[in-house]
Amino acid sequence: MTPVRVIVKDRETAVFTPTFGSITNVRINSSMTTSQVLRVLLNKFKIENSPDEFALFHVHTSGERVQLKKDDHPLAIRLLHGPCEQISKIFLMEPDQVEEVTYDVAQYIKLEMPVLLSFIDKLKEEENREMEKLKQRYCDMRRMIQKHMHRMSDKAVC
């Protein structure tokens, strides 16, 4: 989970300001949903902010970042990714400040620019080949239909 730093502005108001990358532990069970875990985290530090202002994110070392849904089970998700916290972590973040990154995109994040440009060129080539195949298929179908129409019109004339 994400560690939390609390700044007390006055005795009645607490402001939630997490320190990125710090760790905190809370006791949860596998049946708890994301919403419940958020409440536990905020209660641990006596934070008065609404749990709706925050979200839990599963972050993989590849760069993949996925926001957990309110009815997901964070402990189960964490366990599915293995015990190593160097590979996978769950972070508490403000949802509007984080852009989700899918695995398909994340696998390319750490590559050098020339390699990425090469991938783009290959994808463009593949796209062009597929477009040509599709155009050819429709041309063939058009010819077959026209040929059939021509035969039908010849039979109608006789």
C-alpha positions as protocol buffer text, in pm:
chain_id: "A"
residue {
  index: 1
  type: MET
  ca { x: 0 y: 0 z: 0 }
}
residue {
  index: 2
  type: THR
  ca { x: 105 y: 357 z: -5 }
}
residue {
  index: 3
  type: PRO
  ca { x: 258 y: 533 z: 289 }
}
residue {
  index: 4
  type: VAL
  ca { x: 90 y: 841 z: 411 }
}
residue {
  index: 5
  type: ARG
  ca { x: 216 y: 1169 z: 548 }
}
residue {
  index: 6
  type: VAL
  ca { x: -37 y: 1380 z: 733 }
}
residue {
  index: 7
  type: ILE
  ca { x: -6 y: 1753 z: 777 }
}
residue {
  index: 8
  type: VAL
  ca { x: -223 y: 1895 z: 1050 }
}
residue {
  index: 9
  type: LYS
  ca { x: -323 y: 2251 z: 961 }
}
residue {
  index: 10
  type: ASP
  ca { x: -508 y: 2298 z: 1286 }
}
residue {
  index: 11
  type: ARG
  ca { x: -647 y: 2067 z: 1550 }
}
residue {
  index: 12
  type: GLU
  ca { x: -968 y: 2008 z: 1356 }
}
residue {
  index: 13
  type: THR
  ca { x: -845 y: 1967 z: 999 }
}
residue {
  index: 14
  type: ALA
  ca { x: -613 y: 1700 z: 862 }
}
residue {
  index: 15
  type: VAL
  ca { x: -488 y: 1716 z: 504 }
}
residue {
  index: 16
  type: PHE
  ca { x: -384 y: 1400 z: 323 }
}
residue {
  index: 17
  type: THR
  ca { x: -50 y: 1431 z: 143 }
}
residue {
  index: 18
  type: PRO
  ca { x: 111 y: 1096 z: 61 }
}
residue {
  index: 19
  type: THR
  ca { x: 482 y: 1066 z: 2 }
}
residue {
  index: 20
  type: PHE
  ca { x: 527 y: 884 z: -327 }
}
residue {
  index: 21
  type: GLY
  ca { x: 682 y: 541 z: -294 }
}
residue {
  index: 22
  type: SER
  ca { x: 668 y: 516 z: 83 }
}
residue {
  index: 23
  type: ILE
  ca { x: 509 y: 207 z: 236 }
}
residue {
  index: 24
  type: THR
  ca { x: 239 y: 155 z: 492 }
}
residue {
  index: 25
  type: ASN
  ca { x: 80 y: -166 z: 608 }
}
residue {
  index: 26
  type: VAL
  ca { x: -283 y: -222 z: 694 }
}
residue {
  index: 27
  type: ARG
  ca { x: -459 y: -537 z: 803 }
}
residue {
  index: 28
  type: ILE
  ca { x: -718 y: -644 z: 546 }
}
residue {
  index: 29
  type: ASN
  ca { x: -876 y: -970 z: 435 }
}
residue {
  index: 30
  type: SER
  ca { x: -942 y: -1120 z: 93 }
}
residue {
  index: 31
  type: SER
  ca { x: -1313 y: -1038 z: 97 }
}
residue {
  index: 32
  type: MET
  ca { x: -1255 y: -662 z: 132 }
}
residue {
  index: 33
  type: THR
  ca { x: -1326 y: -447 z: -173 }
}
residue {
  index: 34
  type: THR
  ca { x: -1124 y: -152 z: -295 }
}
residue {
  index: 35
  type: SER
  ca { x: -1368 y: 90 z: -130 }
}
residue {
  index: 36
  type: GLN
  ca { x: -1330 y: -84 z: 205 }
}
residue {
  index: 37
  type: VAL
  ca { x: -950 y: -88 z: 181 }
}
residue {
  index: 38
  type: LEU
  ca { x: -950 y: 284 z: 99 }
}
residue {
  index: 39
  type: ARG
  ca { x: -1157 y: 352 z: 412 }
}
residue {
  index: 40
  type: VAL
  ca { x: -916 y: 143 z: 624 }
}
residue {
  index: 41
  type: LEU
  ca { x: -618 y: 339 z: 490 }
}
residue {
  index: 42
  type: LEU
  ca { x: -781 y: 675 z: 553 }
}
residue {
  index: 43
  type: ASN
  ca { x: -902 y: 572 z: 899 }
}
residue {
  index: 44
  type: LYS
  ca { x: -554 y: 453 z: 996 }
}
residue {
  index: 45
  type: PHE
  ca { x: -425 y: 808 z: 965 }
}
residue {
  index: 46
  type: LYS
  ca { x: -743 y: 982 z: 1080 }
}
residue {
  index: 47
  type: ILE
  ca { x: -790 y: 1140 z: 737 }
}
residue {
  index: 48
  type: GLU
  ca { x: -1123 y: 1311 z: 689 }
}
residue {
  index: 49
  type: ASN
  ca { x: -1110 y: 1324 z: 309 }
}
residue {
  index: 50
  type: SER
  ca { x: -1373 y: 1121 z: 127 }
}
residue {
  index: 51
  type: PRO
  ca { x: -1255 y: 781 z: -1 }
}
residue {
  index: 52
  type: ASP
  ca { x: -1405 y: 886 z: -336 }
}
residue {
  index: 53
  type: GLU
  ca { x: -1116 y: 1133 z: -376 }
}
residue {
  index: 54
  type: PHE
  ca { x: -869 y: 843 z: -402 }
}
residue {
  index: 55
  type: ALA
  ca { x: -819 y: 519 z: -590 }
}
residue {
  index: 56
  type: LEU
  ca { x: -595 y: 216 z: -563 }
}
residue {
  index: 57
  type: PHE
  ca { x: -370 y: 142 z: -859 }
}
residue {
  index: 58
  type: HIS
  ca { x: -188 y: -179 z: -942 }
}
residue {
  index: 59
  type: VAL
  ca { x: 155 y: -73 z: -1076 }
}
residue {
  index: 60
  type: HIS
  ca { x: 390 y: -319 z: -1247 }
}
residue {
  index: 61
  type: THR
  ca { x: 763 y: -259 z: -1305 }
}
residue {
  index: 62
  type: SER
  ca { x: 694 y: -270 z: -1680 }
}
residue {
  index: 63
  type: GLY
  ca { x: 511 y: 62 z: -1636 }
}
residue {
  index: 64
  type: GLU
  ca { x: 164 y: -90 z: -1658 }
}
residue {
  index: 65
  type: ARG
  ca { x: -77 y: 103 z: -1433 }
}
residue {
  index: 66
  type: VAL
  ca { x: -435 y: -9 z: -1381 }
}
residue {
  index: 67
  type: GLN
  ca { x: -692 y: 151 z: -1153 }
}
residue {
  index: 68
  type: LEU
  ca { x: -871 y: -101 z: -933 }
}
residue {
  index: 69
  type: LYS
  ca { x: -1248 y: -86 z: -958 }
}
residue {
  index: 70
  type: LYS
  ca { x: -1450 y: -11 z: -644 }
}
residue {
  index: 71
  type: ASP
  ca { x: -1567 y: -374 z: -622 }
}
residue {
  index: 72
  type: ASP
  ca { x: -1225 y: -535 z: -691 }
}
residue {
  index: 73
  type: HIS
  ca { x: -1047 y: -724 z: -415 }
}
residue {
  index: 74
  type: PRO
  ca { x: -700 y: -563 z: -377 }
}
residue {
  index: 75
  type: LEU
  ca { x: -551 y: -842 z: -165 }
}
residue {
  index: 76
  type: ALA
  ca { x: -646 y: -1107 z: -421 }
}
residue {
  index: 77
  type: ILE
  ca { x: -506 y: -893 z: -703 }
}
residue {
  index: 78
  type: ARG
  ca { x: -182 y: -840 z: -511 }
}
residue {
  index: 79
  type: LEU
  ca { x: -146 y: -1213 z: -435 }
}
residue {
  index: 80
  type: LEU
  ca { x: -200 y: -1306 z: -800 }
}
residue {
  index: 81
  type: HIS
  ca { x: 108 y: -1104 z: -894 }
}
residue {
  index: 82
  type: GLY
  ca { x: 339 y: -1289 z: -656 }
}
residue {
  index: 83
  type: PRO
  ca { x: 526 y: -1201 z: -338 }
}
residue {
  index: 84
  type: CYS
  ca { x: 796 y: -978 z: -487 }
}
residue {
  index: 85
  type: GLU
  ca { x: 721 y: -611 z: -425 }
}
residue {
  index: 86
  type: GLN
  ca { x: 991 y: -515 z: -675 }
}
residue {
  index: 87
  type: ILE
  ca { x: 770 y: -644 z: -958 }
}
residue {
  index: 88
  type: SER
  ca { x: 425 y: -534 z: -855 }
}
residue {
  index: 89
  type: LYS
  ca { x: 283 y: -287 z: -603 }
}
residue {
  index: 90
  type: ILE
  ca { x: -48 y: -130 z: -513 }
}
residue {
  index: 91
  type: PHE
  ca { x: -49 y: 248 z: -477 }
}
residue {
  index: 92
  type: LEU
  ca { x: -299 y: 491 z: -333 }
}
residue {
  index: 93
  type: MET
  ca { x: -333 y: 787 z: -571 }
}
residue {
  index: 94
  type: GLU
  ca { x: -575 y: 1051 z: -684 }
}
residue {
  index: 95
  type: PRO
  ca { x: -748 y: 902 z: -989 }
}
residue {
  index: 96
  type: ASP
  ca { x: -757 y: 1219 z: -1199 }
}
residue {
  index: 97
  type: GLN
  ca { x: -379 y: 1264 z: -1172 }
}
residue {
  index: 98
  type: VAL
  ca { x: -291 y: 922 z: -1311 }
}
residue {
  index: 99
  type: GLU
  ca { x: -323 y: 797 z: -1666 }
}
residue {
  index: 100
  type: GLU
  ca { x: -376 y: 422 z: -1693 }
}
residue {
  index: 101
  type: VAL
  ca { x: -117 y: 237 z: -1898 }
}
residue {
  index: 102
  type: THR
  ca { x: -210 y: -101 z: -2041 }
}
residue {
  index: 103
  type: TYR
  ca { x: 31 y: -392 z: -2065 }
}
residue {
  index: 104
  type: ASP
  ca { x: 36 y: -357 z: -2445 }
}
residue {
  index: 105
  type: VAL
  ca { x: 174 y: -4 z: -2411 }
}
residue {
  index: 106
  type: ALA
  ca { x: 384 y: -65 z: -2100 }
}
residue {
  index: 107
  type: GLN
  ca { x: 598 y: -332 z: -2266 }
}
residue {
  index: 108
  type: TYR
  ca { x: 736 y: -64 z: -2502 }
}
residue {
  index: 109
  type: ILE
  ca { x: 794 y: 216 z: -2248 }
}
residue {
  index: 110
  type: LYS
  ca { x: 1153 y: 127 z: -2159 }
}
residue {
  index: 111
  type: LEU
  ca { x: 1274 y: 86 z: -2518 }
}
residue {
  index: 112
  type: GLU
  ca { x: 1501 y: 333 z: -2695 }
}
residue {
  index: 113
  type: MET
  ca { x: 1354 y: 579 z: -2948 }
}
residue {
  index: 114
  type: PRO
  ca { x: 1510 y: 416 z: -3261 }
}
residue {
  index: 115
  type: VAL
  ca { x: 1362 y: 80 z: -3160 }
}
residue {
  index: 116
  type: LEU
  ca { x: 1019 y: 237 z: -3107 }
}
residue {
  index: 117
  type: LEU
  ca { x: 1039 y: 412 z: -3445 }
}
residue {
  index: 118
  type: SER
  ca { x: 1129 y: 80 z: -3605 }
}
residue {
  index: 119
  type: PHE
  ca { x: 819 y: -78 z: -3446 }
}
residue {
  index: 120
  type: ILE
  ca { x: 603 y: 201 z: -3584 }
}
residue {
  index: 121
  type: ASP
  ca { x: 749 y: 152 z: -3933 }
}
residue {
  index: 122
  type: LYS
  ca { x: 683 y: -223 z: -3918 }
}
residue {
  index: 123
  type: LEU
  ca { x: 326 y: -163 z: -3800 }
}
residue {
  index: 124
  type: LYS
  ca { x: 266 y: 81 z: -4087 }
}
residue {
  index: 125
  type: GLU
  ca { x: 400 y: -175 z: -4336 }
}
residue {
  index: 126
  type: GLU
  ca { x: 175 y: -444 z: -4192 }
}
residue {
  index: 127
  type: GLU
  ca { x: -123 y: -207 z: -4200 }
}
residue {
  index: 128
  type: ASN
  ca { x: -56 y: -127 z: -4569 }
}
residue {
  index: 129
  type: ARG
  ca { x: -28 y: -498 z: -4656 }
}
residue {
  index: 130
  type: GLU
  ca { x: -357 y: -573 z: -4481 }
}
residue {
  index: 131
  type: MET
  ca { x: -529 y: -281 z: -4656 }
}
residue {
  index: 132
  type: GLU
  ca { x: -409 y: -406 z: -4995 }
}
residue {
  index: 133
  type: LYS
  ca { x: -535 y: -757 z: -4918 }
}
residue {
  index: 134
  type: LEU
  ca { x: -873 y: -616 z: -4821 }
}
residue {
  index: 135
  type: LYS
  ca { x: -894 y: -399 z: -5133 }
}
residue {
  index: 136
  type: GLN
  ca { x: -803 y: -697 z: -5351 }
}
residue {
  index: 137
  type: ARG
  ca { x: -1067 y: -914 z: -5186 }
}
residue {
  index: 138
  type: TYR
  ca { x: -1337 y: -653 z: -5252 }
}
residue {
  index: 139
  type: CYS
  ca { x: -1221 y: -610 z: -5613 }
}
residue {
  index: 140
  type: ASP
  ca { x: -1245 y: -987 z: -5662 }
}
residue {
  index: 141
  type: MET
  ca { x: -1593 y: -992 z: -5511 }
}
residue {
  index: 142
  type: ARG
  ca { x: -1702 y: -700 z: -5732 }
}
residue {
  index: 143
  type: ARG
  ca { x: -1576 y: -882 z: -6044 }
}
residue {
  index: 144
  type: MET
  ca { x: -1761 y: -1200 z: -5944 }
}
residue {
  index: 145
  type: ILE
  ca { x: -2086 y: -1010 z: -5888 }
}
residue {
  index: 146
  type: GLN
  ca { x: -2050 y: -820 z: -6216 }
}
residue {
  index: 147
  type: LYS
  ca { x: -1975 y: -1145 z: -6399 }
}
residue {
  index: 148
  type: HIS
  ca { x: -2281 y: -1307 z: -6243 }
}
residue {
  index: 149
  type: MET
  ca { x: -2496 y: -1004 z: -6332 }
}
residue {
  index: 150
  type: HIS
  ca { x: -2368 y: -1016 z: -6690 }
}
residue {
  index: 151
  type: ARG
  ca { x: -2461 y: -1386 z: -6718 }
}
residue {
  index: 152
  type: MET
  ca { x: -2805 y: -1317 z: -6571 }
}
residue {
  index: 153
  type: SER
  ca { x: -2867 y: -1034 z: -6819 }
}
residue {
  index: 154
  type: ASP
  ca { x: -2759 y: -1259 z: -7111 }
}
residue {
  index: 155
  type: LYS
  ca { x: -3011 y: -1525 z: -7002 }
}
residue {
  index: 156
  type: ALA
  ca { x: -3287 y: -1264 z: -6970 }
}
residue {
  index: 157
  type: VAL
  ca { x: -3227 y: -1137 z: -7327 }
}
residue {
  index: 158
  type: CYS
  ca { x: -3257 y: -1486 z: -7482 }
}
